[in-house]
Amino acid sequence: MKIGIIGAMVEEITPLLEFFKNAHLNIQTQTIGGNVYHCIHIKQDSVYIAYSKIGKVHSALVATMMISYFGCEKILFSGVAGGLRKDLQVGDLLIATKLCQHDVDISAFGHPLGFIPESAVFIESDAELNSIARSVAGSIGKELKEGVVASGDQFINDDSKKQWIIQTFGACAVEMEGASVAVVCAAFGVPFCIFRSISDSADTNADISFDEFLESASKVSAKFCIEFIKKLGVGI
Ligand code: ADE
């Protein structure tokens, strides 16, 4: 099985790479299109890890490469998000049940916000992978929240924008890559699962909170991601 794991920032994939280094597994790297892909071969399985750089375009590029160049059959995203619900506090972990692009607006032509013709406002993540995630959480005693994740090429640190995203899309978390990874995976028919740990609350304090908790929240998500791929049967 070939599994691709994407993060947006180097901090989001560093704990994953450290895990594989500590397991004394050989990590090869390949640089393509401005991204470094870390390739780890474990018996009959391969894990590909890369950070895309921030935003929907970069993450779509990496997801496309993971699938069409490296042949990944499952895509995981591990990283941080801004929480939009009271029960999503710093360090909490969630999976995206479905994803949307909060910054898509062609309402001038009568389309609903977030809608692109021949696509959809929401793209659902893979039900089977999500159910594996729930069972992993159960077996390690980690609480796993879930809900709609809204992605856009904006860091949200504004209360009114935050409320607008909640009201318009029913989102529980906001980030900048999940929906674009979802679009690519759906286009290629590749199952995907998006893990995010909360780094901030997308409010006026979000930038400070993000800087403070990026590293620790990234570790929460990465740790879960490792347990998840073990459950998928990768022999690590
Ligand atoms: N990722 C983490 N926090 C975020 C926020 N507040 N806005 C967008 N992306 C984020």
Residues whose N, C-alpha, C, O or C-beta is under 5 A from the ligand:
A	BS01	ADE	V80 A81 G82 Q154 F155 I156 V174 E175 M176 S199 D200 A202 A206
